[in-house]
Amino acid sequence: MNNNVYIHIGLPKTATSSIQGFLYHNKSFLEEHGYHYIQTGLNHDLKCHHDLVWKLDLHKGPSYVEQDIAKYRNEILRDLAAEVEAHKGKNLVVSSELLTFIGDFRKLKPLLDVFKDKKVKFILNLRRQDRFLESLYQQVVKDGVSLTFDEWLHRSRGIANYNMLVSRLLMVTTKKNVIIDVFDSRIPHLHPTENFLVSLGFDRAYLKSFNIENKKENESLSLEQVHKLRVSNSLNPNLRYELMNQFMEDNNSMETEKAQYLDSEKRQKIIASFHDSNTKMIDMLQIPLLKSRYLLF
């Protein structure tokens, strides 16, 4: 049995919620096979480790209070160390896509120090940039952003530079400890939860017998719904949750065309603009052609 820690850092919009939901609801299955989904800093509503990230001052979350952060950090590191000790014979799993947005992964040192007696591996799911940015925009509007797509894209497209992201990650680890998977709806029999478990070390043939379901956790909105939500964010932020609940109810009872912001020309421009950096990353990490082609074309 390997004695590893697997830190799943996203990307968001690559079935992370489905993966996290499986990890959260199948603790017994994981424990039987020598894996433990860390409970310290686990947000039970979101089923991931956003609370751990917030309390370590790695991301400014909704509960962030600057004067309390030193207390939070000390408490959560102490609790985490106790949990690691209690499960020292198992592989440990942490998952939070908020880690994607850390500008300097050296800030992870306090967390990595707790795992100093284990081998730490990072799991990173990538998605072709045009699809990733388009999907992420809908999510940030749900989270309260009121910018138009073009305004947000101008400010945020840098987060889709995967070569830069991996280069920053390699400041705290080595290439052999970075596990890359690719999320793309064009992949035949796409099964991101099963792929994630394979990245943890499970045998794919063995997993097939369980018929693991991918649950759709974040429903898509239409162009009109996203527009109404964006406007409400700037005029009345408290209305956002009421609107989202209404939209979800509406979309469960009728066919909804998912919002799209990129025509064919804009999509190709985005793909072309990241082609060279994607190629560098693919060469650096020796990502197999079967996976890499979904990032390049």
C-alpha positions in Angstrom: 0.0 0.0 0.0 1.4 3.4 -1.0 1.5 6.1 1.7 0.6 9.1 -0.4 -1.3 12.4 -0.1 -3.2 13.3 -3.2 -4.0 17.0 -3.5 -6.7 17.7 -6.1 -6.4 21.3 -7.1 -9.0 21.5 -9.9 -9.4 23.1 -12.4 -12.9 24.2 -11.7 -15.5 23.2 -14.3 -13.9 19.8 -14.9 -16.5 17.8 -12.9 -14.8 18.7 -9.6 -18.2 18.8 -7.8 -19.1 15.3 -9.1 -15.7 14.0 -8.0 -15.9 15.7 -4.6 -19.5 14.4 -4.1 -18.3 10.8 -4.7 -15.4 11.2 -2.2 -17.7 12.7 0.4 -20.5 10.2 0.1 -18.3 7.1 -0.2 -16.0 7.3 2.7 -16.5 3.6 3.6 -15.6 2.5 0.1 -12.4 4.6 0.3 -11.5 3.4 3.7 -11.9 -0.2 2.7 -9.3 0.3 0.0 -6.8 2.3 2.1 -7.9 5.8 1.3 -9.1 8.6 3.7 -10.9 11.8 2.5 -9.5 14.4 4.9 -12.2 15.7 7.3 -10.3 18.7 8.7 -11.3 21.9 6.8 -14.0 20.0 4.9 -16.9 22.1 3.9 -19.9 19.9 4.3 -22.2 21.9 2.0 -19.7 21.9 -0.9 -18.1 18.5 0.0 -14.6 19.8 -0.6 -11.8 21.5 1.4 -12.6 25.1 0.8 -12.7 25.7 4.5 -9.1 24.4 4.8 -7.9 26.7 2.1 -9.7 29.8 3.6 -8.4 29.1 7.1 -4.9 28.7 5.9 -5.2 32.2 4.3 -4.7 30.8 0.8 -7.9 32.4 -0.5 -10.2 35.1 0.6 -13.3 33.2 1.3 -16.7 34.3 2.6 -15.7 33.6 6.2 -12.4 35.4 5.9 -11.7 37.7 8.9 -8.1 39.1 8.8 -7.6 39.5 12.5 -8.7 35.9 13.1 -6.7 34.2 10.5 -3.6 33.4 12.6 -5.8 31.7 15.1 -7.6 29.7 12.4 -4.3 28.7 10.8 -2.8 27.4 14.0 -6.0 25.5 15.0 -6.5 23.9 11.6 -2.9 22.8 11.2 -3.0 21.2 14.7 -6.3 19.4 13.9 -4.9 18.3 10.5 -1.7 16.9 12.0 -3.8 14.9 14.5 -6.0 13.5 11.7 -2.9 12.6 9.6 -1.4 10.8 12.6 -4.7 8.9 13.2 -4.7 7.7 9.6 -1.0 7.3 9.0 -1.3 4.0 7.3 -3.6 5.3 4.6 -3.5 7.3 1.4 -5.0 10.8 2.1 -7.1 12.9 -0.3 -7.6 16.7 -0.3 -9.7 18.5 -2.9 -10.3 22.2 -3.5 -10.3 23.9 -6.8 -9.6 27.2 -5.0 -6.0 26.0 -4.9 -5.9 26.6 -8.7 -5.9 30.4 -8.0 -2.9 30.5 -5.6 -0.4 32.8 -7.2 2.6 31.2 -5.4 2.4 27.5 -4.4 5.2 28.1 -1.9 2.3 29.4 0.3 1.4 25.7 0.7 4.5 25.1 2.8 2.6 24.9 6.2 0.2 22.4 4.7 3.0 20.4 3.0 4.9 20.3 6.3 2.0 18.4 7.9 2.4 15.8 5.2 6.2 15.7 5.5 6.3 11.9 6.1 4.2 11.1 3.0 4.8 11.5 -0.7 2.6 14.3 -2.0 1.1 14.1 -5.5 -1.0 16.8 -7.2 -3.9 16.0 -9.4 -4.8 18.6 -12.0 -7.7 18.2 -14.5 -7.4 20.4 -17.6 -10.0 21.5 -20.1 -9.5 23.2 -23.5 -9.3 26.9 -22.7 -12.2 28.2 -24.8 -14.6 25.7 -23.1 -13.0 26.3 -19.7 -13.3 30.1 -19.8 -16.8 30.0 -21.1 -18.0 27.6 -18.5 -16.1 29.3 -15.6 -17.7 32.7 -16.5 -21.2 31.2 -15.8 -19.9 29.9 -12.4 -18.4 33.3 -11.3 -21.7 35.0 -12.2 -23.4 32.5 -9.9 -20.9 33.5 -7.3 -21.7 37.2 -7.6 -19.6 38.7 -10.4 -21.5 41.4 -12.4 -19.0 41.9 -15.2 -20.0 41.1 -18.8 -18.2 38.1 -20.4 -15.9 40.3 -22.4 -15.0 42.4 -19.4 -14.3 39.3 -17.3 -12.4 37.6 -20.1 -10.1 40.6 -20.5 -9.2 40.4 -16.8 -9.2 36.7 -16.2 -7.9 34.8 -19.3 -4.5 34.4 -17.6 -5.9 31.8 -15.2 -6.2 29.5 -18.3 -2.5 29.5 -19.0 -1.8 26.0 -17.8 1.9 26.1 -18.6 2.3 28.9 -16.1 0.1 27.1 -13.6 2.2 23.9 -13.8 5.4 25.9 -13.7 4.3 27.5 -10.4 3.4 24.1 -9.1 6.8 22.7 -10.0 8.3 25.2 -7.5 7.1 22.9 -4.7 7.2 19.5 -6.3 8.6 17.5 -9.2 7.1 16.5 -12.6 6.7 12.8 -11.5 4.4 14.0 -8.7 2.0 15.9 -11.0 -0.9 13.8 -12.4 -2.7 15.4 -15.4 -6.1 14.4 -16.6 -8.2 16.0 -19.3 -11.9 16.9 -19.2 -13.6 17.2 -22.5 -17.2 16.3 -23.5 -15.9 15.0 -26.8 -14.0 12.2 -25.2 -15.9 8.9 -25.8 -17.4 7.4 -22.6 -16.2 10.4 -20.6 -16.1 9.4 -16.9 -14.2 12.0 -14.8 -14.9 10.3 -11.4 -13.7 7.0 -12.6 -10.6 8.7 -14.1 -9.9 10.5 -10.8 -10.0 7.2 -8.9 -7.6 5.7 -11.4 -5.3 8.7 -10.7 -5.5 7.7 -7.0 -4.3 4.2 -7.9 -7.5 2.2 -8.4 -7.6 -0.4 -11.1 -10.0 0.7 -13.9 -11.3 -2.8 -14.6 -12.1 -3.2 -10.9 -14.0 0.1 -10.9 -16.1 -0.9 -13.9 -17.9 -3.5 -11.8 -19.3 -0.7 -9.5 -20.9 1.3 -12.3 -19.9 4.6 -10.7 -22.3 7.4 -11.5 -21.3 10.9 -12.5 -23.8 13.2 -11.0 -24.3 16.6 -12.6 -23.9 19.0 -9.6 -23.8 22.4 -11.3 -26.7 22.9 -13.8 -26.1 25.2 -16.8 -28.1 28.4 -17.3 -29.3 30.0 -20.5 -27.9 33.3 -21.9 -31.0 35.2 -20.6 -30.7 33.6 -17.1 -27.0 34.5 -16.8 -27.8 38.1 -17.9 -30.5 38.5 -15.3 -28.2 37.0 -12.6 -25.4 39.3 -13.6 -27.6 42.4 -13.4 -29.0 41.3 -10.1 -25.5 40.9 -8.7 -24.8 44.6 -9.3 -28.3 45.9 -8.2 -29.4 43.5 -5.5 -26.9 40.8 -4.5 -29.4 39.2 -2.1 -31.6 38.4 -5.0 -29.0 36.0 -6.5 -30.0 32.9 -4.5 -33.7 33.4 -5.1 -33.1 33.8 -8.9 -30.8 30.7 -9.0 -33.4 28.5 -7.3 -36.0 29.7 -9.7 -33.8 29.1 -12.7 -32.9 25.6 -11.5 -36.6 24.8 -11.0 -37.4 26.1 -14.5 -34.6 24.2 -16.1 -35.7 20.9 -14.5 -39.0 21.2 -16.2 -38.0 22.4 -19.7 -35.2 22.2 -22.2 -32.7 25.0 -21.7 -30.1 26.0 -24.3 -26.8 26.5 -22.4 -25.3 30.1 -22.6 -22.5 30.5 -25.1 -20.4 33.6 -25.6 -17.9 32.5 -28.2 -18.6 32.2 -31.9 -16.4 30.0 -34.0 -13.9 32.7 -34.8 -13.4 33.8 -31.2 -13.2 30.2 -30.1 -10.4 29.5 -32.6 -8.5 32.7 -31.6 -8.5 31.5 -28.0 -7.4 28.0 -28.9 -4.6 29.5 -31.1 -3.4 31.9 -28.4 -2.8 29.1 -25.9 -1.4 26.6 -28.4 2.3 27.3 -27.8 2.1 27.4 -24.0 0.0 24.2 -24.0 2.6 22.5 -26.2 5.4 23.5 -23.9 3.5 22.0 -20.9 2.7 18.8 -22.8 6.3 18.3 -23.7 7.5 19.2 -20.2 5.2 16.7 -18.5 5.3 14.2 -21.4 1.5 14.1 -21.5 0.3 11.3 -23.8 -1.1 12.2 -27.2 -4.4 10.6 -26.4 -4.9 13.2 -23.7 -3.1 16.2 -25.1 -5.0 16.3 -28.4 -8.1 17.5 -26.5 -6.1 20.5 -25.3 -4.7 21.5 -28.7 -7.6 21.0 -31.1 
